[in-house]
């Protein structure tokens, strides 16, 4: 997590051109032209899903919004207003202007406040990402990379004359506004394609995608073969395989099968369809454990070299990502297989990721080879039945979000074998299964082609953007004006002011008082007069704190009041979500006195 090179070395070795400067310009420390404020480690016991002051965390820097709020005391210096520049100090070191209402600066996020008498904020916003990316590349890490505020302060920014800064910013705004609008359109189209994919999958398993096919049923299809009959055949074949394995065991042990040994077969539990959607005629609800063998793998001991680098492909959960698997990163030996609980899954098995807070849990893949797997994914032996692996694969893909919600566990949400076996699945007639899989294939290939075109366009747009910025910072985007105050003189003025500030005594930090400001009566009046639910943003606006001219004291007073009303149980808060459970807005209502 340490920076492996000095900032001067990073600039000298830069190949992107984003850290360059014109020969007539100077360089200046970021810390000499901007204030860098580290966030505060606010206590998590005061975090709240809806009430209190918005809390800006690392994950919120790029999105520009937060779903975490803070109900405790805070110091006003950690207040972030809209359009202020933020940097995430862990991970990829992203920077962006804050897009939402005032919030609090949490730890591992820093706020940068430029002195526009010397360096324009918009120019800093354009220049900073290139330096952060270069620092990120030169930072070693074992897990998550960390950025220090000292490194940010030591960034040697290009320093054009102040008037040239204005010309550069004006030109960049002009060019990049159209460019960024085009990128936004591409990303919107990308999002629509993802939504369309889910729509295709949804319609497929509701029977809509194959509805026209059912109306024109080919004569060669035996329409007596219903989903229920297919399920019965699967169950009969399953019992037959069990009996064959039992007979093999008896033979290996030199025993004669005892009377009634077949009665020991445990019939799998049937699927209760009471609360499940209604299916088309000839379809039936089942579950994965009813239809297929579900196995969970294992990892051979890495302390035993003989267990590894053999001939048996071994899948880790990280390789399960909505794909087909024809090769694996690692292999195990026969010895490793025998000394662990994993098994070799037949080609055509569907793997389901079971562990992880990231994207892995709920993702699926189809095995195009015989392969073992680790304990973090389940292997569904679809190939033992007549059902196409693609059908089960697409079904689980369509259920990605639902599967993740159905997991269990406190620290790291996880599925287990029992939960996987209980996952419901619709079973159409076999002929329709094949039609559905083919129709989904066709639709997704078309979507994939469009996505590839968008990705290529986005890559080209990123290259174009970098070239524009490279031209700007090399002094080629706008002409130099000999009448401008030289950058050398500007740098001298910057150093002179810094020296003057260094001689001044430091101001003590003022802590926000607990007292409730005059805004309290206004809020009570607003909610009292309404007497019903009211949008939080409307209530804040009527209190005067949602306006552009709102003061810090007004904002702090309102949030202090909210805390007091919440403690007194006088405030009712309702979170309104969309159909996908995403928060849309808050509603407030004044509760009656207890």
Order of alpha helices (4+ residues) and beta strands (2+ residues): alpha-beta-alpha-beta-beta-beta-beta-beta-beta-beta-beta-beta-alpha-alpha-beta-alpha-alpha-alpha-beta-alpha-beta-beta-beta-beta-alpha-beta-beta-beta-beta-alpha-alpha-alpha-beta-alpha-alpha-alpha-beta-alpha-alpha-beta-beta
